């Protein structure tokens, strides 16, 4: 892998800023003393909005140059991922953003409301509140009393440090993240892959592309994007085990599964999906499906092997599933029927309305 720069373009920097829940804002006060505060911030257009009480030390930053820094840790890298004994390789791989501008008091009522609405969307994206409008009696008095300030941005830059500067460390880091398998580790695997584009041999063995005898290869992934979710639900909703369920129930099952493996074709389209639940002792596989155009190429088996190696299933003493017509497929992967268990088991369910 060639060494790649970690600095980004301004559009990427703005995207990093949107990911940062807290910004550190620093300035020099009227007496020449440096000060810094951690504040929630959100952008509207090319301005960044901050809020607070009408009195306080941060008011001393108004009409002054300020610097904003946002930082989001993507992966915590312990030293033993890359070195057996030395402690010094321990680090984090991260995204950060650096902004310079001037802090101004926002006096326009509509822009004040828009800034606070942007903050609410960042803090509470699920909604559950009446949108903030300057002419809404519910908010009018509060908007007048609250400090709402904007940073007029003069310069913005971003940095993405996800292994591009240390390509030799990417394979052991990816292997370590897959082995450790915390929820953030799976997101980190996908972020590092996107930033570094490592060759197939650099990936953990379970996640290397599936290459059928004929046709293009499919890449395996461990954290779904919004496009993956929509494509997975399009595959799953017509399946016989989901046909009696409302679409929103199928979506809840997909969103709630802690273990997921998806396969994408060379154009990035999801062509297979498999998910499972687990308490760490026993696992249950609920949704495995391959796009009809990709069936018969071994992709389903590749996805299942990766799912069984998933950190949420890897240490389970038993993994179960139900199938109406896939007994032969699952038997080849090591699954057995009730007669092959060491003692008889009756499967029991408590059914509730969907």
N, C-alpha and C positions, 0 to 999 in steps of 0.2 A: 504494500500500500504506500503510495506516495504521501509525503508529508503535506498537510493542507493548513491554510491559515485559519485562525480562530475568529478573526474580526468579521463583521457582517455588514450588509448594506442597511440603509435607514429603514426600509420596509420591514426587514427581519427584526431590527431593533424595536420598532413599534410593536411588533407581535410579541417580543419578549416582555416589553413593559406591560402589555395586557395580561400576561401570565403571572405577574408579580402582585400578590395580595397586599404587600406592604412596601412602601418606598421610604428610603432614608433621605431626608432633606437637610442640607447643610447650608449655612450662610455665615457672614461676618456681621455682627451687630453694630449698633451706632458707636459703641465704645471700643471697637476693634477686636472683640473677642469672638472666637469661633463657636458655633452652636450647631447642634444636629438634633433632629427629631424623626421618629418612625411614625409615618402617617399612612392611612389608606388614601389611595389616589386612583383616579380613573380619567380616561381621556375622552374628550369630545372634539372630533376633528383633529387639529394639530395643537390643541391646548390640553394641559393636564390640570384637573380640578382636585382641590383639597378642601377639607372643611374642618371646622372646630368651633370652640366657644368664642364669643366676641372679645374676650380678654384672655391673655396668656402670653407666654414668652415668644411663641412662634409668630405673634403679630409683629414682632420686631423685624421680621424678614420681609414685610411688605415693602414693595418698591425697591428691593435689593436684588442683586444677582444671587441666584441659588444654584446648587448642584443637587441633582436627584440621582440616587443609585438604587436599582432593583436587582435582586439576586434570587435565583431559583435553583436549588440543588436538584440535579437529575439523578445522580448515582453517588452513593457513599462507597468508596473503594478502600477496603482494608488492605494493609500491607501484604497479608498472606495470599491475596489473589495473584500477586505477581512475584513475590519474594518469599522464600521459606522461613527466613530468620530476621532480616533487616526490617526495622520499624518505619524508616523514613519514606517508603513509597506510599504510605497511607495518605489519602487525599479525597477530594470530591471532584466530580465532573459536573459542570453547571452551565447555566445560561445567565448572563447579566446584561444590564443596560445602564448607560451613563448619559445623563441629560444636563445641559446647561441652559439657563434661561433667567427670566426675571419674574418674581412673584408679584402679582397684581391683585388688588381687591376687586372682585367681580360685583358690579353694581347693577347690571341689567337683570331684571327679575326673571325673564324667560331663560337666560343663559345660566343663572344661578340654579334654577329648577332643573335644567338639563344636566348640569354638572352633578347635582345630587342624585338624579335619576340614574346616571351612569354609575355612580358609586354603589347604589342599591343593586343594580344589575350585576355588578361584580361580587358584592357581598352575599346576595340572595338571589341567585339566578333562577331558582324555582318559582319565583313570584310570591304570591300570598299577601300582597299589599296593594293599595290603590296607587297607581302611578303618580309620581310627583309632578304637579303642574303649578305654575305660578298663580293661576286664577282659581285654584281649588281652595275653598274655605278651610278644608282640613289642614292645609299646609301653609296658608298665607302668613299667619302670624309667626310660625316657626321659621319660615324663610327670611322674614325681616330681622329676626334676632340672631340667626346663625351667621358665623363667619364663613363665607364661601370665597375662596381665592383660586386664581388660575395661574399656571406657569406658562408664560409665552415662551415657547421653545425656540432657542437660537441654534442649538446643535444637539444631535442625538447619535449615539453609537452603541453597538451591541457586541457582545462577545459570546461565542459558543465554544466551550471547552469540553468536548465529548470524545477525546482520544485522537482527534485529527493530528495533533502535535506529537503523539506517541504511538504511532501505528503498531509497533511491536507489542504494545501492551493490550491492544484491543482484543485479541483472541483469549488470553487468560482472564481478562475482565468480563467478557461475555460469558465465558464458562463459569466464572465465579458467581455472577449474578443469577444465572440459570440454576446453579447448584443451591445458592442461598434461597432464592425464590420468594422473597417478600413481595407484596403487591407492587410497591414502587419499583422493584427490580425488573419486573416484567415490562412496565412502561419504559424503563431506562434502556432495556435491550432494544426496543424498537427505535428509541431516539438515537442511540449510538449507531445502529445500523443505517439509519437515514442520513446521519451526519458523515459517517466514515465510508459507507458503501464497501464493507469488507468482503473479500472473496468468500465463496462458500466454505472453504476449508477452515476459515476463521470462526465459523459459527459452532455452537455446541452440536454434537453429532445428531441429536434428535431433531434439530431445527434446520438442517441442511436441505437445500432444495430437492424436491422429488423429481427425478429424471426418468420418465418412462422410456421404454424401448423405442417408441415412436412418438413424435410430437414434441411440443415445447415443455420446458420444466415449469413446475409450480413452486413458488416460494412459500415457506411456512412461517406463520406469525403468531405472537402470543398475547397481543393486546389489540382489541378491535378499534378501528376508527369509526367515525359516524357513517361513512360509506359502507364499511364492513357490516355494521349493525343492520342497515337497511337491506343490504344484499342477503345477509343471513336470514332475516325475517321473511324475505321473499321466497327463499328456499324452504324454510321450515313451516310456514303457515299452511301450505297445501299438503304437508306430510300426514299420513293416516293417523298418527298418534296426536296430532294437533288439530285435526279438522273439527272436532267438537268444541274447541276452546275459542273464546273471543280473541281477536288479534292482540288486544292489550295484555291479555294473560300470557300469550306466547312471548310478547316483548318483555314482560316482567321476568319470565324464566331465563331469557337470554341475558338480560341486564344483571340478574342476581347470581349468575353462575360464577364462582370464583376461579374456575379453571376453564380456559378456552384456547383452542387451536384453530386457526383459519389458514386456508391455502388461497393464494392469489395467482392468477395467470400472468403471463408476461406484460399484459396491459394494465395490471393492477386490480382486476376485477375478482371479487371473491367467488371461488368455485367450489369450496368445501368448508364445512364448519363442524366442530365437535365441542361439546362443553360438558362439565361435570360439577357435582357438588361433593364436598368432603368435610368430615370433622377431624381429619388427620389420622383416623383409625380405619374408617370404612369410607369408600367412595361410591358415588352413584352417577352413571353416565346417562344423560337424558336426551340429548339431541345430537345425532350424527347424520350428516347428509352430504352428498356430493352432487354437484350439478350433473344432470344427465349426459351432457356432452363430454364429461370427463370420467365417466364411469368405465370400469374395465381396464384401467391403466395402473392400478395399484395405489392411487392417490388416497383412497379411503383408509387403506392399511397404514400408509405413511402418517396420515393425520392421527389415527388411533394410537400408533406407537409413540408419537410425540405427546399425545394427551396422557397416556399411561406413565410417561416420564415427567410429566408436569409436576412442579414442586408440591402442589396440593394433593396429588395422587401417589407420588413416588413411594412414600413410606406407608401407605395403607396396607393393612393385612388382607383386605378383601375389597374388590371393586365389582359392583353389580350393574346390571342393565336389564331392560325388557325389550324383546324383539318378537315380531310376528313372522318374519321371513328371512332374517339374517343370521340364523343359527350357524350355518356353515362358515360364514365370514368370521364371526366372532370366535368360533371354535378354533380356527386357524391362528387366532391371536392369543389362545390360551384359556378362553372362557369355557366353562362347563355347565351342564344342566343340573337340576336338583338331585338326580340319582348319583351324580359324581361328587356330591358334597359329603363330608364325613358324617353328617347327621341330617335328618330331614328338617327342612325349613318351610314354614307356611308364610307366604308373602301376604301382609295385611296392610290395609290402607284406611285412613279416616278421610272420607271424601267431604268436601265443602263446596258450596256453590261458587262458580267461577266469578 
